[in-house]
């Protein structure tokens, strides 16, 4: 440990080098902060901007630890993590990467066929195809999200509700129950089969199970669409 501390003081960021009493844990956090700041400054993408604006980093550690706690929801938590960083493969994203023709599907949901883009917000909040799954697994969270936004006198838009459902913040406020729910509430949402006999279950698990169930049903729909539509004429290959 002494060797690690000496190395941090010599080669670490200024926050460590200038503090002779820095411990290894404090040095670790200082290094992590510097690395994150470098990444933040280098990445000017819309996804990074959204990640920062929603302050998803505040619940990142909890999300990382949730997979082992709810092993049956591993796929759902992977989808949840992707949604938070803008990497979920919605039809809008397929079109963005020229994997699908944007003539129709950049502005139409393949699951409900409504004339709206298939985005994360649409899937979570309004796509009629997933009405049953939403009622079973997200009703409580969505009600809490809208109540919180109403108390803050902030519009309960799909984007704001989605931010809260994904563990983010709206004007500095987040859903307290996103991290932990009492088991009776989780049973009411149909989570008991997925989480077994856990004494408590997180609100994020509700979102993870919703996404996991939806993705199993959504996959063949999207594949049929991708197989039947031609690629964009300007799509690059290789």
C-alpha positions as CSV (number, residue, x, y, z in Angstrom):
1,X,0.0,0.0,0.0
2,X,2.9,2.4,0.8
3,X,4.3,1.8,-2.7
4,X,0.9,2.6,-4.3
5,X,0.6,5.7,-2.3
6,X,4.1,6.9,-3.2
7,X,3.4,6.2,-6.9
8,X,0.2,8.3,-6.8
9,X,2.0,11.2,-5.1
10,X,4.7,11.1,-7.8
11,X,2.9,10.3,-10.9
12,X,-0.8,10.9,-10.0
13,X,-2.9,14.0,-10.7
14,X,-2.2,17.2,-8.9
15,X,-4.9,16.6,-6.3
16,X,-2.8,13.7,-5.0
17,X,0.7,15.0,-5.6
18,X,0.0,18.2,-3.6
19,X,-1.5,16.3,-0.6
20,X,1.2,14.4,1.2
21,X,-1.4,12.8,3.5
22,X,-3.4,11.4,0.7
23,X,-4.5,7.8,1.3
24,X,-4.8,5.2,-1.4
25,X,-8.7,5.4,-1.5
26,X,-8.6,9.2,-1.8
27,X,-5.9,8.9,-4.5
28,X,-8.0,6.4,-6.4
29,X,-11.0,8.8,-6.4
30,X,-8.8,11.6,-7.5
31,X,-7.4,9.6,-10.4
32,X,-10.9,8.5,-11.4
33,X,-12.1,12.1,-11.3
34,X,-9.3,13.2,-13.6
35,X,-9.9,10.3,-16.0
36,X,-13.6,11.1,-16.1
37,X,-13.0,14.8,-16.7
38,X,-10.6,14.0,-19.6
39,X,-13.3,11.8,-21.1
40,X,-16.0,14.4,-20.6
41,X,-14.0,17.1,-22.4
42,X,-13.0,14.8,-25.2
43,X,-16.5,13.5,-25.9
44,X,-18.8,16.1,-27.4
45,X,-21.4,13.7,-28.5
46,X,-25.1,14.2,-27.8
47,X,-25.1,10.9,-25.8
48,X,-22.4,12.3,-23.5
49,X,-24.3,15.6,-23.1
50,X,-27.5,13.7,-22.2
51,X,-25.6,11.4,-19.8
52,X,-24.2,14.5,-18.0
53,X,-27.4,16.5,-18.1
54,X,-29.3,13.6,-16.5
55,X,-26.5,13.0,-14.0
56,X,-26.6,9.3,-14.7
57,X,-23.1,9.0,-13.2
58,X,-24.7,9.4,-9.7
59,X,-26.4,6.0,-10.0
60,X,-23.8,4.3,-12.1
61,X,-22.2,2.4,-9.2
62,X,-25.6,1.1,-8.1
63,X,-26.4,-0.1,-11.6
64,X,-23.1,-2.0,-11.9
65,X,-23.8,-3.9,-8.7
66,X,-27.4,-4.8,-9.6
67,X,-26.6,-7.5,-12.2
68,X,-25.3,-10.0,-9.6
69,X,-28.2,-9.2,-7.2
70,X,-30.8,-9.9,-9.9
71,X,-29.1,-12.6,-12.2
72,X,-32.3,-13.4,-14.0
73,X,-32.5,-9.8,-15.1
74,X,-29.0,-9.6,-16.5
75,X,-30.2,-8.9,-20.1
76,X,-32.6,-6.2,-18.8
77,X,-29.9,-4.4,-16.9
78,X,-27.6,-4.5,-19.9
79,X,-30.4,-2.9,-21.9
80,X,-31.0,-0.3,-19.2
81,X,-27.3,0.6,-19.2
82,X,-27.3,1.0,-23.0
83,X,-30.4,3.2,-22.8
84,X,-28.6,5.5,-20.3
85,X,-25.6,6.0,-22.6
86,X,-27.6,6.3,-25.8
87,X,-26.6,2.9,-27.2
88,X,-29.9,1.1,-27.3
89,X,-30.6,-0.2,-30.8
90,X,-33.9,1.4,-31.5
91,X,-35.1,1.7,-35.1
92,X,-34.1,5.4,-35.0
93,X,-30.5,4.2,-34.2
94,X,-30.6,1.6,-37.0
95,X,-31.4,4.4,-39.4
96,X,-28.7,6.6,-38.0
97,X,-26.0,4.0,-38.6
98,X,-27.4,3.3,-42.1
99,X,-28.4,-0.2,-41.2
100,X,-32.0,0.6,-42.2
101,X,-33.7,2.8,-44.7
102,X,-34.6,6.1,-43.1
103,X,-37.3,6.9,-45.7
104,X,-40.0,5.2,-43.6
105,X,-38.6,3.9,-40.3
106,X,-36.8,7.0,-39.1
107,X,-40.3,8.4,-38.4
108,X,-42.3,5.3,-37.8
109,X,-42.3,2.8,-34.9
110,X,-42.1,-0.8,-36.3
111,X,-43.9,-2.3,-33.3
112,X,-47.1,-0.1,-33.2
113,X,-46.7,1.4,-36.7
114,X,-47.6,4.8,-35.4
115,X,-46.1,7.8,-37.2
116,X,-43.6,8.5,-34.4
117,X,-39.9,7.6,-34.2
118,X,-39.1,4.5,-32.1
119,X,-37.0,6.0,-29.4
120,X,-36.2,4.9,-25.8
121,X,-38.8,7.3,-24.6
122,X,-41.5,5.9,-26.9
123,X,-40.8,2.3,-25.9
124,X,-40.8,3.1,-22.2
125,X,-43.7,5.6,-22.1
126,X,-46.2,5.3,-24.9
127,X,-45.8,2.6,-27.5
128,X,-49.2,0.8,-27.4
129,X,-47.6,-2.5,-28.3
130,X,-46.1,-2.7,-24.8
131,X,-49.2,-1.4,-22.9
132,X,-49.6,-4.7,-21.0
133,X,-45.9,-4.9,-20.0
134,X,-45.9,-1.2,-19.0
135,X,-49.0,-1.6,-16.8
136,X,-47.5,-4.6,-15.1
137,X,-43.9,-3.4,-14.5
138,X,-43.7,0.4,-14.9
139,X,-47.1,1.7,-13.7
140,X,-45.9,2.5,-10.2
141,X,-42.6,4.2,-11.3
142,X,-44.3,6.2,-13.9
143,X,-46.9,7.4,-11.5
144,X,-44.2,8.5,-9.1
145,X,-42.3,10.2,-11.9
146,X,-45.3,12.2,-13.0
147,X,-46.2,13.1,-9.4
148,X,-42.6,14.3,-8.7
149,X,-42.6,16.4,-11.9
150,X,-46.0,17.9,-11.1
151,X,-44.8,18.9,-7.6
152,X,-41.8,20.6,-9.2
153,X,-44.1,22.4,-11.7
154,X,-42.1,20.7,-14.5
155,X,-43.7,19.3,-17.6
156,X,-44.3,15.6,-17.4
157,X,-43.0,15.0,-20.9
158,X,-41.9,11.7,-22.2
159,X,-38.3,12.9,-22.1
160,X,-38.5,13.9,-18.4
161,X,-40.3,10.8,-17.4
162,X,-37.8,8.7,-19.3
163,X,-34.9,10.4,-17.5
164,X,-36.4,9.5,-14.1
165,X,-37.2,5.9,-15.2
166,X,-33.5,5.5,-16.2
167,X,-32.2,6.7,-12.9
168,X,-31.5,10.2,-13.9
169,X,-32.3,13.6,-12.5
170,X,-34.7,16.4,-13.6
171,X,-33.7,19.8,-12.2
172,X,-31.7,18.1,-9.5
173,X,-34.4,15.6,-8.4
174,X,-34.6,11.9,-8.9
175,X,-36.9,9.1,-7.9
176,X,-35.9,8.0,-4.4
177,X,-37.5,4.6,-5.0
178,X,-35.4,3.9,-8.1
179,X,-32.8,2.4,-5.9
180,X,-35.0,0.4,-3.6
181,X,-38.6,-0.8,-3.4
182,X,-40.3,-2.8,-0.7
183,X,-41.1,-6.4,-1.8
184,X,-44.9,-6.1,-1.6
185,X,-44.7,-3.3,-4.2
186,X,-42.4,-5.4,-6.5
187,X,-44.8,-8.3,-6.2
188,X,-47.7,-6.0,-7.3
189,X,-45.5,-5.2,-10.4
190,X,-45.0,-8.9,-11.2
191,X,-41.3,-8.9,-10.2
192,X,-41.4,-11.9,-7.8
193,X,-40.6,-14.5,-10.5
194,X,-37.5,-12.7,-11.7
195,X,-36.0,-11.7,-8.3
196,X,-36.9,-14.8,-6.3
197,X,-37.1,-14.4,-2.6
198,X,-35.3,-11.0,-2.3
199,X,-36.4,-9.1,0.7
200,X,-36.4,-5.9,-1.3
201,X,-36.1,-5.0,-5.0
202,X,-34.9,-1.8,-6.8
203,X,-37.0,0.4,-9.0
204,X,-34.3,-0.1,-11.6
205,X,-35.2,-3.8,-11.6
206,X,-38.7,-2.9,-12.6
207,X,-37.3,-1.1,-15.7
208,X,-34.9,-3.9,-16.4
209,X,-37.6,-6.5,-16.4
210,X,-39.8,-4.4,-18.6
211,X,-37.0,-4.0,-21.2
212,X,-36.1,-7.6,-21.0
213,X,-39.6,-8.7,-21.7
214,X,-40.1,-6.2,-24.5
215,X,-36.8,-7.0,-26.2
216,X,-37.7,-10.7,-26.5
217,X,-40.9,-9.9,-28.3
218,X,-39.5,-7.0,-30.2
219,X,-36.6,-8.9,-31.8
220,X,-38.5,-10.8,-34.4
221,X,-40.5,-7.7,-35.4
222,X,-37.4,-5.7,-36.0
223,X,-35.7,-8.5,-37.8
224,X,-38.6,-8.8,-40.2
225,X,-38.4,-5.1,-40.9
226,X,-34.7,-5.2,-41.5
227,X,-34.9,-8.2,-43.9
228,X,-37.6,-6.6,-46.0
229,X,-36.3,-3.1,-46.5
230,X,-33.4,-2.2,-48.8
231,X,-30.3,-0.4,-47.5
232,X,-29.8,3.3,-48.1
233,X,-28.3,4.1,-51.4
234,X,-25.5,6.1,-49.8
235,X,-24.8,3.4,-47.2
236,X,-21.1,2.7,-46.8
237,X,-19.7,-0.8,-46.7
238,X,-16.6,-2.3,-45.2
